[in-house]
Amino acid sequence: MTSKLFASLLLATLACCAHAADLDIRIRGPVVERKLPSGSGMSWHQGRYFVVGDDSPHLFVLDRQFAITDRVRLKDYPVQADGRISKKLKPDFEAMASVAWKGSVWNLILGSGGLKGTRELGLLVSTDGKFSVRAQDMAALYQDFATLAGFQAGQAVNIEALAIARGDAFFFNRGNAVRNLVFQVALGDLMDYMAGKTRRIAGIRMHAARLPRLQGVEAGFSGADFWPEIDSLVYSASVEATGNAHDDGAVLGSYLGLIPLSALKDRATLDLTRSAQLIARNSSPVRTKVESIALKHTDRRRATGALVSDNDDGSSEFFDLVLSIRPATQP
């Protein structure tokens, strides 16, 4: 079979339905880093991982072995003796993606939006070693997301992941408080918003999703990246026994899965209940709360990268990751 034909068949298999491809997951680790609290967002660029924590004022730079090589203070927050920001003041940086824009590469870091005034900050941080920081209030965009989703009074978005793909940005809303949703906006419009050139983004698309349940609790989106050769978003979803976006709960496990871009159709709910793969060892769930995924190398069959987990104890866990695609046998 020629490589071109294989790629065409693989894309057709992935595009037909969300459960048509099997995802083989292999992890190694964890590597525990106690000087990096509450790892929640991660990206990869030019041989380095960039990581933020949801209650840390810093952006951390890590090497391939997850050793900290640098850090930059994003904003002056008051910190406690352990270096963490208190829960009521933390910016809750949960989502991050590498963005190539106008000849430069930036890390776009987002607060979750879970609390007005404190968790609605967006940052663009350069990757050139100077770490220049540009800030933008995300409140207007997040309110537009909430309005589109039909959230009731008192409900807020809970943006936990961000992925950039084919000229669009995909915001993943974690469903532990309301619903698992994916909001899609044009990247050019988003960057104009981040630069303060516009106050509103038109043409926002929304995609609802159903995720599997573990011990009766539905998984919630937690991380995402883009696998270009198979034109699919790779997502992580964790399971925590809590019913809101603020309180921690028992960590039950985490899933990984794929969303082909072709499956993102208006008014169609993504059924990911059969395609999401539970991260397990020896048939038992790995009890880690995966918060983000960063891919560093991809081809048509295989992707490598890393996962970061926040298990709510003030440290971060890192796992080396290998993903392999194999066509599933249809019933």
Secondary structure per residue as TSV (DSSP state, phi and psi in degrees):
chain	resnum	aa	ss	phi	psi
A	1	M	-	360.0	130.1
A	2	T	-	-70.5	156.2
A	3	S	H	-62.5	-35.7
A	4	K	H	-66.1	-41.5
A	5	L	H	-67.6	-40.7
A	6	F	H	-59.8	-45.0
A	7	A	H	-62.8	-40.1
A	8	S	H	-63.9	-43.3
A	9	L	H	-66.5	-39.4
A	10	L	H	-64.2	-44.5
A	11	L	H	-64.7	-37.9
A	12	A	H	-65.0	-39.6
A	13	T	H	-64.4	-44.7
A	14	L	H	-66.3	-37.5
A	15	A	H	-74.5	-24.6
A	16	C	H	-67.3	-36.1
A	17	C	-	-169.1	156.9
A	18	A	T	-68.4	-18.0
A	19	H	T	-106.6	12.6
A	20	A	S	-83.3	-6.8
A	21	A	E	-125.8	141.9
A	22	D	E	-96.9	136.9
A	23	L	E	-110.5	115.4
A	24	D	E	-89.3	126.4
A	25	I	E	-116.7	128.6
A	26	R	E	-131.2	129.4
A	27	I	E	-124.2	155.4
A	28	R	E	-134.4	132.7
A	29	G	E	134.5	-166.4
A	30	P	E	-92.5	158.7
A	31	V	E	-101.3	120.4
A	32	V	E	-96.2	128.2
A	33	E	E	-118.2	108.0
A	34	R	T	-86.7	-9.6
A	35	K	T	-91.8	0.4
A	36	L	S	-121.6	100.7
A	37	P	-	-79.6	138.1
A	38	S	S	56.8	48.9
A	39	G	E	-52.1	127.7
A	40	S	E	-137.7	-22.9
A	41	G	E	-137.0	141.8
A	42	M	E	-149.5	143.2
A	43	S	E	-140.2	170.0
A	44	W	E	-130.4	133.8
A	45	H	E	-156.9	124.8
A	46	Q	T	49.4	53.3
A	47	G	T	79.9	11.3
A	48	R	E	-134.3	144.4
A	49	Y	E	-93.9	138.9
A	50	F	E	-111.8	132.4
A	51	V	E	-137.1	137.4
A	52	V	E	-119.3	154.2
A	53	G	E	-111.8	152.1
A	54	D	T	-72.7	-16.0
A	55	D	T	-128.8	29.5
A	56	S	-	-116.7	143.3
A	57	P	S	-84.1	3.9
A	58	H	E	-113.9	152.3
A	59	L	E	-101.2	126.5
A	60	F	E	-103.6	144.9
A	61	V	E	-111.9	128.0
A	62	L	E	-124.2	149.9
A	63	D	-	-86.2	-174.1
A	64	R	T	-64.1	-23.6
A	65	Q	T	-94.1	9.6
A	66	F	-	69.7	26.6
A	67	A	-	-89.1	137.7
A	68	I	E	-72.4	125.1
A	69	T	E	-110.4	-18.3
A	70	D	E	-165.5	163.3
A	71	R	E	-155.7	152.6
A	72	V	E	-133.6	137.3
A	73	R	E	-78.1	123.0
A	74	L	-	-80.6	-35.9
A	75	K	S	-164.1	153.6
A	76	D	-	-81.3	98.7
A	77	Y	-	-109.4	144.5
A	78	P	-	-69.9	132.8
A	79	V	-	-117.2	155.8
A	80	Q	-	-84.5	-179.7
A	81	A	T	-59.8	-28.3
A	82	D	T	-87.3	6.1
A	83	G	S	83.8	3.6
A	84	R	-	-101.3	152.0
A	85	I	-	-85.1	141.5
A	86	S	-	-62.4	154.5
A	87	K	T	-59.4	-36.8
A	88	K	T	-74.3	-16.7
A	89	L	T	-112.1	-12.4
A	90	K	-	-65.1	143.7
A	91	P	-	-75.7	-12.5
A	92	D	-	57.2	51.9
A	93	F	E	-66.8	106.6
A	94	E	E	-115.2	-22.2
A	95	A	E	-124.3	138.9
A	96	M	E	-153.0	142.9
A	97	A	E	-148.2	150.3
A	98	S	E	-83.0	130.0
A	99	V	E	-125.9	119.6
A	100	A	E	-88.9	122.2
A	101	W	E	-150.2	121.6
A	102	K	T	51.6	48.3
A	103	G	T	84.5	-0.8
A	104	S	E	-127.5	159.9
A	105	V	E	-115.3	129.6
A	106	W	E	-123.7	154.8
A	107	N	E	-97.4	120.4
A	108	L	E	-95.5	116.4
A	109	I	E	-114.7	132.5
A	110	L	E	-126.9	136.6
A	111	G	E	-72.5	158.3
A	112	S	-	-71.7	-25.8
A	113	G	-	87.1	2.6
A	114	G	S	-68.0	-23.2
A	115	L	S	-134.0	128.6
A	116	K	T	-65.1	139.3
A	117	G	T	87.3	-25.5
A	118	T	T	-118.5	-27.9
A	119	R	S	-118.7	29.5
A	120	E	-	-120.2	27.5
A	121	L	E	-95.7	136.1
A	122	G	E	-117.5	141.1
A	123	L	E	-130.2	138.4
A	124	L	E	-108.6	121.4
A	125	V	E	-122.4	124.9
A	126	S	E	-68.6	152.3
A	127	T	S	-105.9	14.7
A	128	D	S	-86.1	5.5
A	129	G	S	95.5	-18.3
A	130	K	S	-85.8	-24.1
A	131	F	-	55.9	44.2
A	132	S	-	-65.8	142.8
A	133	V	E	-121.4	129.7
A	134	R	E	-119.0	131.3
A	135	A	E	-110.2	149.2
A	136	Q	E	-148.2	139.6
A	137	D	E	-77.6	124.4
A	138	M	-	-94.5	5.1
A	139	A	H	-57.9	-43.8
A	140	A	H	-64.7	-43.3
A	141	L	H	-66.2	-43.7
A	142	Y	H	-63.2	-36.4
A	143	Q	H	-66.0	-37.7
A	144	D	H	-64.8	-37.4
A	145	F	H	-60.2	-48.2
A	146	A	H	-62.6	-39.9
A	147	T	H	-65.3	-45.1
A	148	L	H	-60.5	-37.2
A	149	A	H	-79.2	-9.4
A	150	G	T	73.0	30.7
A	151	F	-	-64.5	145.4
A	152	Q	-	-83.7	168.7
A	153	A	T	-56.5	133.0
A	154	G	T	93.0	-14.7
A	155	Q	-	-91.0	142.6
A	156	A	-	-132.7	158.7
A	157	V	-	-66.3	161.1
A	158	N	-	-139.6	77.1
A	159	I	E	-76.3	115.4
A	160	E	E	-112.7	-11.2
A	161	A	E	-154.2	154.7
A	162	L	E	-143.0	135.4
A	163	A	E	-136.4	144.4
A	164	I	E	-111.4	127.1
A	165	A	E	-153.4	127.5
A	166	R	T	50.3	43.9
A	167	G	T	80.6	10.5
A	168	D	E	-127.6	157.5
A	169	A	E	-113.8	136.4
A	170	F	E	-118.5	117.3
A	171	F	E	-99.6	125.4
A	172	F	E	-102.5	119.6
A	173	N	E	-95.4	122.2
A	174	R	-	-75.8	135.2
A	175	G	T	-93.7	22.5
A	176	N	T	-73.9	-20.2
A	177	A	T	-104.7	-41.7
A	178	V	S	-127.2	-94.1
A	179	R	-	-137.0	155.1
A	180	N	-	-77.8	120.0
A	181	L	E	-138.0	154.1
A	182	V	E	-123.2	121.8
A	183	F	E	-101.3	132.3
A	184	Q	E	-119.0	125.6
A	185	V	E	-133.9	154.6
A	186	A	E	-67.2	134.1
A	187	L	H	-61.2	-40.1
A	188	G	H	-59.5	-41.0
A	189	D	H	-65.9	-39.7
A	190	L	H	-64.4	-42.8
A	191	M	H	-68.8	-33.2
A	192	D	H	-63.6	-39.2
A	193	Y	H	-63.9	-45.1
A	194	M	H	-64.2	-30.0
A	195	A	T	-84.8	-2.4
A	196	G	T	78.5	15.0
A	197	K	S	-81.3	-17.0
A	198	T	-	-146.1	151.5
A	199	R	S	-101.9	-10.9
A	200	R	-	-140.0	150.1
A	201	I	-	-114.9	121.4
A	202	A	-	-87.9	160.9
A	203	G	-	73.4	28.9
A	204	I	-	-69.1	131.6
A	205	R	E	-108.5	148.3
A	206	M	E	-128.8	138.1
A	207	H	E	-129.1	118.8
A	208	A	E	-80.8	154.7
A	209	A	E	-142.2	146.0
A	210	R	E	-111.5	131.5
A	211	L	-	-118.2	160.2
A	212	P	-	-68.4	162.7
A	213	R	E	-108.1	144.4
A	214	L	E	-128.7	120.0
A	215	Q	T	52.7	39.1
A	216	G	T	82.8	-0.4
A	217	V	E	-109.8	127.0
A	218	E	E	-73.2	137.5
A	219	A	-	-65.0	154.3
A	220	G	E	-126.2	138.3
A	221	F	E	-51.2	139.7
A	222	S	E	-139.2	-21.9
A	223	G	E	-157.4	163.5
A	224	A	E	-164.0	154.9
A	225	D	E	-154.8	178.1
A	226	F	E	-118.6	133.7
A	227	W	E	-108.6	95.9
A	228	P	G	-66.5	-36.5
A	229	E	G	-64.7	-25.3
A	230	I	G	-112.2	9.4
A	231	D	T	53.0	46.8
A	232	S	E	-136.8	145.5
A	233	L	E	-81.4	135.9
A	234	V	E	-103.1	127.3
A	235	Y	E	-124.3	155.0
A	236	S	E	-113.4	151.4
A	237	A	E	-144.9	126.5
A	238	S	E	-109.9	161.9
A	239	V	E	-123.1	118.5
A	240	E	E	-133.7	132.7
A	241	A	E	-79.0	72.4
A	242	T	-	-143.9	151.2
A	243	G	S	-109.1	14.6
A	244	N	S	-146.9	176.7
A	245	A	S	-90.3	2.1
A	246	H	S	-112.7	-39.1
A	247	D	S	-92.6	146.1
A	248	D	-	-82.3	158.1
A	249	G	-	-144.5	179.1
A	250	A	E	-62.6	132.5
A	251	V	E	-81.4	122.3
A	252	L	E	-103.6	-25.3
A	253	G	E	152.1	-178.7
A	254	S	E	-144.3	154.7
A	255	Y	E	-120.3	157.5
A	256	L	E	-127.9	150.6
A	257	G	E	-165.0	178.3
A	258	L	E	-120.8	145.4
A	259	I	E	-127.2	103.6
A	260	P	E	-61.2	137.9
A	261	L	G	-58.5	-30.8
A	262	S	G	-67.4	-17.3
A	263	A	G	-83.7	-9.1
A	264	L	-	-84.5	86.4
A	265	K	-	-111.7	142.7
A	266	D	T	-60.8	138.5
A	267	R	T	63.7	16.0
A	268	A	-	-114.9	124.7
A	269	T	-	-80.0	132.9
A	270	L	E	-76.9	118.5
A	271	D	E	-96.0	101.6
A	272	L	-	-104.6	11.4
A	273	T	T	-66.4	-29.2
A	274	R	T	-99.9	-17.0
A	275	S	T	-93.2	-28.3
A	276	A	-	-64.5	134.7
A	277	Q	E	-107.6	126.0
A	278	L	E	-71.8	131.1
A	279	I	-	-73.7	117.7
A	280	A	E	-141.8	157.7
A	281	R	E	-130.7	130.3
A	282	N	T	52.3	42.0
A	283	S	T	68.3	9.6
A	284	S	E	-114.2	138.2
A	285	P	E	-58.9	138.8
A	286	V	-	-80.5	115.8
A	287	R	-	-82.2	76.6
A	288	T	-	-136.0	144.0
A	289	K	-	-98.0	88.8
A	290	V	E	-64.1	128.4
A	291	E	E	-108.9	-24.7
A	292	S	E	-158.9	157.2
A	293	I	E	-132.1	137.5
A	294	A	E	-132.5	120.3
A	295	L	E	-91.8	135.9
A	296	K	E	-112.6	-22.1
A	297	H	E	-149.1	134.9
A	298	T	E	-138.4	150.2
A	299	D	-	-143.0	-163.5
A	300	R	S	-68.4	-26.6
A	301	R	S	-114.4	-18.6
A	302	R	E	-145.1	145.3
A	303	A	E	-136.8	141.5
A	304	T	E	-123.0	154.5
A	305	G	E	175.1	-142.9
A	306	A	E	-151.7	159.3
A	307	L	E	-119.5	148.0
A	308	V	E	-123.3	138.6
A	309	S	E	-122.4	145.7
A	310	D	-	-121.4	109.2
A	311	N	-	-100.5	20.9
A	312	D	S	67.9	24.3
A	313	D	S	-114.2	9.6
A	314	G	S	93.2	-6.3
A	315	S	-	-112.8	179.5
A	316	S	E	-131.3	144.7
A	317	E	E	-112.3	135.6
A	318	F	E	-119.6	139.6
A	319	F	E	-127.5	132.6
A	320	D	E	-70.5	143.3
A	321	L	E	-131.1	135.6
A	322	V	E	-128.1	124.8
A	323	L	E	-113.1	136.4
A	324	S	E	-130.7	141.7
A	325	I	E	-100.8	133.9
A	326	R	E	-138.1	131.8
A	327	P	E	-58.5	134.6
A	328	A	-	-80.5	152.4
A	329	T	-	-78.7	121.9
A	330	Q	-	-78.6	139.7
A	331	P	-	-67.3	360.0
